[in-house]
Amino acid sequence: MNTKIIPLIFTVLLGLSPLIRISREQDYISRDTKLFFILCLIALGFFFWTYHSRVQKTIPKIVPLILIIIGSSFIGSFGFHVVPTLFFLGSVLFGIAVWTMLSHKLVDTRILLLTLVGCIALYSQWGIAQFIAQRDLGMSVIGESRIDPTSRAIASFYLNDQKYIRGYGPFAHSNSLSGSIALGCILLTFIFPKQVGRHQHRVYLYAILAMFALGSLTTFSRAGILASGISLIVIGIRGNYKVFIPIFLSCILFLPILFGRSFDSHGVALADRAEGFTWLREMETPSDLVRGYGIGNYETALKKYLEKNSVPHNMWDIAPIHSVPLLLFTELGAPLFLILCSITILFFLGSSMWIIIALLPPLLLDHYFVTQLGPLLWLITSTILGVQYKREHRTD
């Protein structure tokens, strides 16, 4: 059997995942999402059946994660929630397949890394085109979000009372696109040559840098831009200061708009986050701190608290807390959350993958990496790929 087919299948599924509109806070699954999951299950089943002996060596390392997901679903204050539980279990199975492929050399880490960087570059161009056109590109038939300046429920900002929509790419929100570009910048730090000025593909590399910089800026996600900026600065310091040219030009081009965006009188992101943190602090009880609400039950707990205390709120205020660590802590409870943190630290131990700290801004200030399928699969795949690449090449 040709072993190149299976990695190709998983790469295609990963590339299509942002177009699948599933979020773990949903109580239903659309027909397109069901079809995607069926394809994923077929691919996973075929992979586990073909490489069962190799998968058996990987599964024991993932068992604690599976126990945390299932355990939280049953000990949480609000009980079992089907969709979020399947959401995380399916993502873990996808991670097992990626880990097995890389650790057993079924796919070359460098080739996969370059492929994913190219895929994220395509997402970035998609977002740039949407921002220039100020609308979607008419590809809703394959899952592109319908975005139009006249719509209210879209990511946008105002400049001189003129409304501008932000780049979405294939994702459900601009912040998610920004997070994927940040992951692309991190992956690029692993392969970017130190002497890029003399590299035979330097024009291509500069073009990728420019696309990432422009794509990140068109999302106008401050946390995502900061994450991408940290990685791009590392690339510049390691490689050649000339790489700052496309980054600098991109920033100069967007500086007036970024400045105006910072003083947008219609912006509510910071206020919403502050309000969410206040509600979380007020609604937590000692029992909740230990048991947690259960996987996917934060919104249920928040709705119950707001209604019980007659707190004025809008429908869209019933949303996950905008912080991955806080969201996981509230849903898992302190004991399971500490176990998860320990597993995460052990996973990165010895890999020298310190660049992952660049992701702290979006992880600390948003939730899409654990509430939306595309960003979650990209995060899992990119971290596994980065750790494996670091261990193979032993680079700093």
C-alpha positions as CSV (number, residue, x, y, z in Angstrom):
1,M,0.0,0.0,0.0
2,N,1.2,3.5,-0.8
3,T,1.8,5.2,2.6
4,K,1.7,8.6,1.0
5,I,-2.0,8.4,0.5
6,I,-3.1,8.5,4.2
7,P,-1.0,11.6,5.1
8,L,-2.5,13.3,2.0
9,I,-6.0,12.4,3.1
10,F,-5.4,13.9,6.6
11,T,-3.8,17.0,5.1
12,V,-6.9,17.5,2.9
13,L,-9.2,17.1,5.9
14,L,-7.2,19.5,7.9
15,G,-7.2,22.0,5.0
16,L,-11.0,21.8,4.7
17,S,-11.7,21.9,8.5
18,P,-12.0,25.7,8.7
19,L,-15.0,25.5,6.3
20,I,-16.9,23.2,8.6
21,R,-19.1,25.3,10.8
22,I,-19.1,23.4,14.0
23,S,-18.6,24.8,17.4
24,R,-18.7,22.8,20.6
25,E,-21.3,25.1,22.0
26,Q,-23.8,23.9,19.4
27,D,-26.6,21.5,20.2
28,Y,-27.0,20.3,16.6
29,I,-24.8,19.2,13.7
30,S,-25.5,20.3,10.1
31,R,-25.7,17.9,7.2
32,D,-22.3,19.2,5.8
33,T,-20.7,18.7,9.2
34,K,-22.1,15.2,9.5
35,L,-20.6,14.4,6.1
36,F,-17.2,15.8,7.1
37,F,-17.3,13.8,10.3
38,I,-18.2,10.6,8.4
39,L,-15.2,11.2,6.1
40,C,-13.0,11.8,9.1
41,L,-14.2,8.6,10.8
42,I,-13.6,6.6,7.6
43,A,-10.1,8.1,7.3
44,L,-9.4,7.4,11.0
45,G,-10.9,3.9,10.9
46,F,-8.8,3.1,7.8
47,F,-5.7,4.5,9.4
48,F,-6.1,2.7,12.7
49,W,-6.9,-0.6,10.9
50,T,-3.9,-0.3,8.6
51,Y,-1.4,0.8,11.3
52,H,-3.0,-0.8,14.4
53,S,0.4,-2.0,15.7
54,R,1.8,1.5,15.6
55,V,-1.3,3.1,16.9
56,Q,-1.2,0.8,19.9
57,K,2.1,2.4,20.9
58,T,0.6,5.9,20.7
59,I,-2.8,5.4,22.4
60,P,-1.4,4.8,26.0
61,K,0.1,8.3,25.9
62,I,-3.3,9.8,25.0
63,V,-5.4,7.8,27.5
64,P,-5.1,10.5,30.3
65,L,-6.6,13.1,27.9
66,I,-9.5,10.8,27.0
67,L,-10.1,10.1,30.7
68,I,-10.1,13.8,31.4
69,I,-12.7,14.5,28.7
70,I,-15.0,11.6,29.8
71,G,-14.5,12.2,33.5
72,S,-15.3,15.9,33.3
73,S,-18.5,15.1,31.4
74,F,-19.8,13.0,34.3
75,I,-18.5,14.8,37.4
76,G,-19.3,18.3,36.2
77,S,-22.1,20.3,37.8
78,F,-24.2,20.3,34.7
79,G,-23.5,16.7,33.5
80,F,-22.9,15.2,30.1
81,H,-23.1,17.3,26.9
82,V,-22.9,15.1,23.8
83,V,-21.6,17.5,21.0
84,P,-18.7,19.0,23.0
85,T,-17.6,15.6,24.2
86,L,-17.6,14.2,20.7
87,F,-15.9,17.4,19.5
88,F,-12.9,16.9,21.8
89,L,-12.8,13.1,21.5
90,G,-12.7,13.4,17.7
91,S,-10.0,16.0,17.9
92,V,-7.9,13.7,20.2
93,L,-8.3,10.8,17.7
94,F,-7.1,13.1,14.9
95,G,-4.1,14.1,17.0
96,I,-3.3,10.4,17.6
97,A,-3.2,9.8,13.8
98,V,-1.0,12.8,13.3
99,W,1.4,11.8,16.1
100,T,1.6,8.2,14.8
101,M,2.3,9.4,11.2
102,L,5.1,11.6,12.3
103,S,6.7,9.5,15.0
104,H,6.8,6.4,12.8
105,K,8.1,8.4,9.7
106,L,5.0,7.7,7.6
107,V,5.3,11.3,6.4
108,D,8.3,13.6,6.3
109,T,8.0,16.4,8.9
110,R,9.6,19.0,6.7
111,I,7.3,18.3,3.7
112,L,4.2,18.3,5.9
113,L,5.4,21.5,7.6
114,L,5.9,23.2,4.2
115,T,2.5,22.0,3.0
116,L,0.8,23.5,6.1
117,V,2.6,26.8,5.7
118,G,1.4,26.9,2.1
119,C,-2.1,26.2,3.1
120,I,-2.1,28.9,5.7
121,A,-0.7,31.3,3.1
122,L,-3.7,30.5,1.0
123,Y,-6.0,31.3,3.9
124,S,-4.2,34.6,4.3
125,Q,-4.7,35.5,0.7
126,W,-8.3,34.6,1.0
127,G,-8.7,37.1,4.0
128,I,-6.8,39.8,2.1
129,A,-9.1,39.5,-0.9
130,Q,-12.2,39.7,1.4
131,F,-10.9,42.8,3.0
132,I,-10.1,44.5,-0.3
133,A,-13.5,43.5,-1.8
134,Q,-15.3,44.3,1.6
135,R,-17.4,41.2,1.1
136,D,-17.2,37.4,0.8
137,L,-15.9,35.9,-2.4
138,G,-19.1,34.1,-3.2
139,M,-18.0,30.7,-2.2
140,S,-20.6,30.0,0.5
141,V,-21.5,26.8,-1.4
142,I,-18.2,25.3,0.0
143,G,-18.7,26.9,3.5
144,E,-17.3,30.4,3.2
145,S,-19.0,32.8,5.7
146,R,-21.5,35.2,4.2
147,I,-20.0,38.7,5.0
148,D,-21.4,42.0,3.9
149,P,-20.9,45.5,5.4
150,T,-24.7,45.8,5.8
151,S,-24.9,42.9,8.1
152,R,-24.7,43.4,11.9
153,A,-23.4,40.1,13.1
154,I,-20.0,40.2,11.4
155,A,-16.5,41.1,12.6
156,S,-16.0,44.8,11.7
157,F,-14.8,48.2,12.8
158,Y,-15.6,51.8,12.1
159,L,-13.3,54.5,10.8
160,N,-14.7,58.0,10.4
161,D,-18.2,56.5,10.7
162,Q,-17.5,54.2,7.8
163,K,-17.9,50.4,8.5
164,Y,-15.2,48.0,7.3
165,I,-15.4,44.3,7.5
166,R,-12.3,42.3,8.6
167,G,-10.8,39.4,6.7
168,Y,-12.3,36.0,7.5
169,G,-10.6,33.6,5.1
170,P,-12.4,30.3,5.2
171,F,-13.0,30.6,9.0
172,A,-16.1,31.5,11.0
173,H,-14.5,34.6,12.4
174,S,-11.6,37.0,11.8
175,N,-9.9,36.1,15.1
176,S,-9.8,32.4,14.0
177,L,-8.0,33.4,10.8
178,S,-5.6,35.5,12.8
179,G,-4.9,32.5,15.0
180,S,-4.2,30.2,12.1
181,I,-1.7,32.8,10.6
182,A,0.0,33.0,14.0
183,L,0.4,29.2,13.8
184,G,1.8,29.5,10.3
185,C,4.4,32.1,11.5
186,I,5.5,29.8,14.3
187,L,5.9,26.9,11.8
188,L,7.9,29.2,9.5
189,T,10.4,29.8,12.3
190,F,11.4,26.2,12.2
191,I,12.4,26.2,8.5
192,F,13.4,29.7,7.7
193,P,17.1,29.8,6.7
194,K,19.5,31.8,8.7
195,Q,21.0,33.3,5.5
196,V,17.8,34.0,3.7
197,G,19.4,36.8,1.6
198,R,21.5,34.2,-0.2
199,H,18.9,31.5,-0.3
200,Q,17.8,30.3,-3.8
201,H,14.1,30.6,-2.8
202,R,14.4,33.9,-1.0
203,V,11.8,35.7,-3.2
204,Y,9.3,33.0,-2.3
205,L,10.1,33.2,1.4
206,Y,9.8,37.0,1.3
207,A,6.4,36.6,-0.4
208,I,5.2,34.2,2.3
209,L,6.3,36.6,5.0
210,A,4.5,39.5,3.3
211,M,1.3,37.4,2.9
212,F,1.4,36.4,6.6
213,A,2.0,40.0,7.7
214,L,-0.8,41.4,5.4
215,G,-3.2,38.6,6.2
216,S,-2.8,39.0,9.9
217,L,-3.2,42.8,9.7
218,T,-6.5,42.4,7.7
219,T,-8.0,40.4,10.5
220,F,-7.5,43.4,12.9
221,S,-7.3,40.9,15.7
222,R,-4.9,42.6,18.2
223,A,-4.0,39.3,20.0
224,G,-3.4,37.5,16.8
225,I,-1.3,40.3,15.3
226,L,0.8,40.3,18.4
227,A,1.3,36.5,18.2
228,S,2.3,36.7,14.6
229,G,4.5,39.7,15.2
230,I,6.5,37.9,17.9
231,S,7.2,35.0,15.5
232,L,8.1,37.2,12.6
233,I,10.5,39.2,14.8
234,V,12.2,35.9,15.8
235,I,12.5,35.0,12.1
236,G,14.1,38.4,11.4
237,I,16.6,38.2,14.2
238,R,17.6,34.6,13.3
239,G,17.7,35.0,9.6
240,N,18.5,38.4,8.1
241,Y,17.2,41.8,9.0
242,K,16.1,42.2,5.4
243,V,13.1,40.0,6.2
244,F,11.8,43.0,8.2
245,I,11.3,44.9,4.9
246,P,8.0,43.2,3.8
247,I,6.8,43.3,7.4
248,F,7.7,47.0,7.8
249,L,6.0,47.9,4.5
250,S,2.8,46.0,5.5
251,C,2.7,47.8,8.9
252,I,3.2,51.2,7.2
253,L,0.4,50.4,4.8
254,F,-2.0,49.6,7.6
255,L,-0.8,52.0,10.2
256,P,-3.5,54.7,9.7
257,I,-6.3,52.0,9.7
258,L,-4.8,50.3,12.8
259,F,-4.6,53.6,14.6
260,G,-8.2,54.3,13.8
261,R,-9.3,50.8,14.8
262,S,-7.7,51.3,18.2
263,F,-10.0,54.2,18.9
264,D,-13.2,52.7,17.3
265,S,-16.1,54.1,19.3
266,H,-18.3,51.2,18.2
267,G,-15.8,48.6,19.5
268,V,-17.1,46.4,22.3
269,A,-14.6,43.6,22.5
270,L,-12.7,44.9,25.5
271,A,-15.9,45.8,27.4
272,D,-17.4,42.3,26.6
273,R,-14.3,40.5,27.8
274,A,-14.2,42.6,31.0
275,E,-17.9,41.9,31.6
276,G,-17.4,38.2,31.0
277,F,-14.6,38.0,33.5
278,T,-16.8,39.8,36.1
279,W,-19.7,37.4,35.6
280,L,-17.3,34.4,35.9
281,R,-15.9,35.7,39.2
282,E,-19.4,36.2,40.6
283,M,-20.9,32.9,39.5
284,E,-18.1,30.6,40.6
285,T,-18.7,28.6,43.8
286,P,-16.3,26.4,45.8
287,S,-18.0,23.3,44.4
288,D,-17.7,24.6,40.8
289,L,-14.0,25.2,41.3
290,V,-13.5,21.5,42.2
291,R,-16.0,19.8,40.0
292,G,-16.2,22.2,37.1
293,Y,-19.3,22.7,35.0
294,G,-18.5,19.9,32.6
295,I,-17.2,19.9,29.0
296,G,-19.3,22.4,27.0
297,N,-21.4,23.6,29.9
298,Y,-20.0,27.0,30.6
299,E,-22.7,28.8,28.5
300,T,-25.4,26.8,30.3
301,A,-24.0,27.8,33.7
302,L,-23.7,31.5,32.6
303,K,-27.3,31.6,31.3
304,K,-28.6,30.1,34.5
305,Y,-26.7,32.7,36.6
306,L,-27.8,35.7,34.5
307,E,-31.5,34.6,34.6
308,K,-31.4,33.7,38.3
309,N,-30.0,37.0,39.2
310,S,-32.0,39.0,36.7
311,V,-28.8,40.4,35.1
312,P,-29.6,42.5,32.0
313,H,-27.9,40.9,29.0
314,N,-28.1,40.3,25.2
315,M,-28.5,36.9,23.6
316,W,-24.9,37.1,22.2
317,D,-23.6,37.6,25.7
318,I,-24.2,33.9,26.4
319,A,-20.8,32.8,25.0
320,P,-17.6,31.1,26.3
321,I,-15.3,33.1,28.4
322,H,-12.6,34.7,26.2
323,S,-9.7,32.8,27.6
324,V,-8.7,29.2,26.9
325,P,-7.1,28.6,30.3
326,L,-10.1,30.1,32.2
327,L,-12.6,28.3,30.0
328,L,-10.9,24.9,30.5
329,F,-10.5,25.6,34.2
330,T,-14.2,26.4,34.8
331,E,-15.4,23.4,32.8
332,L,-12.8,20.8,34.0
333,G,-12.4,21.9,37.6
334,A,-9.1,22.5,39.4
335,P,-7.9,18.8,39.8
336,L,-8.5,17.8,36.1
337,F,-7.2,21.2,34.9
338,L,-3.9,20.7,36.8
339,I,-3.6,17.2,35.3
340,L,-4.1,18.6,31.8
341,C,-1.5,21.3,32.5
342,S,1.0,18.7,33.6
343,I,0.4,16.6,30.5
344,T,0.9,19.6,28.3
345,I,4.2,20.5,30.0
346,L,5.5,16.9,29.7
347,F,4.5,16.9,26.0
348,F,6.7,20.0,25.3
349,L,9.5,18.9,27.6
350,G,12.8,18.4,25.8
351,S,11.6,19.8,22.5
352,S,13.1,23.3,22.9
353,M,9.9,24.6,21.3
354,W,9.9,27.8,23.3
355,I,8.5,29.7,20.4
356,I,5.0,28.4,21.4
357,I,4.9,31.2,23.9
358,A,4.0,33.5,21.0
359,L,0.6,32.0,21.1
360,L,-0.1,33.3,24.6
361,P,-2.0,36.4,23.5
362,P,-4.8,34.6,21.6
363,L,-4.8,31.8,24.1
364,L,-5.2,34.1,27.0
365,L,-7.6,36.6,25.4
366,D,-9.9,34.4,23.2
367,H,-11.5,31.0,23.1
368,Y,-11.7,29.8,19.5
369,F,-8.7,27.4,19.8
370,V,-10.9,25.1,22.0
371,T,-14.4,26.0,20.7
372,Q,-14.1,25.8,16.9
373,L,-13.1,22.7,15.0
374,G,-10.8,24.3,12.4
375,P,-8.6,26.2,14.8
376,L,-8.5,23.3,17.3
377,L,-7.3,20.8,14.6
378,W,-4.8,23.3,13.4
379,L,-3.5,23.9,16.9
380,I,-3.2,20.1,17.6
381,T,-1.5,19.3,14.3
382,S,0.9,22.3,14.4
383,T,2.1,21.7,18.0
384,I,2.6,18.0,17.3
385,L,4.5,18.8,14.1
386,G,6.6,21.5,15.8
387,V,7.6,19.2,18.7
388,Q,8.4,16.3,16.4
389,Y,10.4,18.6,14.0
390,K,12.4,20.1,16.9
391,R,13.2,16.6,18.3
392,E,14.3,15.4,15.0
393,H,16.5,18.4,14.1
394,R,17.5,19.4,17.7
395,T,17.5,23.1,16.7
396,D,16.9,26.0,19.0
